[in-house]
Amino acid sequence: MASVAINNTQLSWNTAAALPTAVAVDAADGALITPGDASRTLIILENAAVSAKNATIVAGNGFFGMDDTVVSVPGNGRLVLQVQSGRFVNFSGPNKGCILVKGADADIRVACLLLP
């Protein structure tokens, strides 16, 4: 399979927006987020399982991409994470311009908000 593409929800100042529907990651290849200005990117992580599962924000392949960030998402829980562009965006290769999120399995779901 291939990584699942996540559609971003762009927020606007002083305007309400519906929370985006999270999409299940591909069990093998994860999900790809294409941030605009990645410093304004919020990743929403959901877990459809009863027990906690890990989601991994994979380090980018640029100069600052040092370590993956592993987040334990509680059972039937939802978390939000703001990311730093230099640390997680890929600057070359097949995922160029994207942030890769992997999950323990398809119970991990991902959505993305872009702040104004």
N, C-alpha and C positions, 0 to 999 in steps of 0.2 A: 504494500500500500504506500501511499504518499502522505506527507504531513497535511493536516487539515488547515485550510486557510481561515483565519478568524476575521470577520468583518468588524471594523472599528465603529464605535458610536462617538461622533464628534459632538462635544458639548459646546454650548454658546453661553455667554454671560447673561445672567438674569432670565434664563429660559429653562423651563423644566423639560426633562426628557425621560422616556421610559428606560428602565434598566435593560440592557441587551440580554438576549437569551444566550446562555452559555452553550458551547458546542463541545461534544465529547472529543477528547484527543484520540488520535490514532494510537493504538496500543504499542506499535513498534516505532513509528516516526514522529509522534507528537503533534503539535499544532504550531503554526507560524503566525506571528503578529507582525504586521508592517506598520511600525509607528510613524507618525508624522515627525513631530519634534519629540523624540523619545523621552526627554526630560519631563514631558507632560503626559506621560502614558501611565494609566492605571490598569493593572491586570486583575481581573476578577477570577478567582479560583473557586470551583464548587466541587463537592464530593457527593455523589449519589449513593454511596455505600453507607452501611450502618457504622462501620469502624473507620478510624482514621487511615488516610492514605497519603503518600507523598506526591507532591508535584515538584518538578525541577525546572528552574529557569536556567537554561544552559548558557554558560559563559560564551560571549562572542569571540570572534577570532581576531579582533583588533588588539592594539597595544595594551588596553586596560582590561581585556577579557581574561581574568585570572582564574576565578573559581565559579563553579555552578552554585546556585542558591537553591537549597532544598527546603521546602515548606511542608509541614505536616498539616493537612487539611482535615479538620475534625469530621467525624461521621455525620452525614446529612448537613454539613456546614458550608459556610461561604466565607472567604477571606478576600481582601483587596491588598494589592502590593504596588507601590510606585517604584519604577526601575530607573536606573541611570543608563543613558544611552551608550556611553563608551564601554560599559562593562558587559552589556548583553547583545548589542546589535552586531550582526556579522558584516564584515566589511569586504569579504570576498567569498567565492564559492557559490554553490547552488542556493544557499539561503541568504545571499547578499541583501542587505537592507532590512533583514527580518530578525525578530527575536524568536528563538525556539523554546517552546514549553513542552516538557514531557511529563507524562503521568504514569503512576504505577500500572494503570490499565484504563479502559474507557469509562470507568466511573468518575474519573477526573474530567471536569469540564472547564472550559476557558471562555472568557469574554474580555473585551477591551474597551476602555473609555479614554478618549483623548480630551484633555482639559484645554480650555481656551487660552 
